[in-house]
Amino acid sequence: MLAALETAQRSERLREPLPRRHLTAPLLALLWLLRIYVVVAVAIVVVTFVRAL
């Protein structure tokens, strides 16, 4: 659809913010688990690095 628009129309259309997606509870839980995993992994890497010094 964007290919059919003129340049000015396309740039104006691309500046409009997209609506936020409504996430389901299982997907939110998965995202929180991934966040926790990243924090734990970073902590393990930091501890390993500090102990190696």
Beta strands, then each sheet from edge to edge (+ up, - down):
end
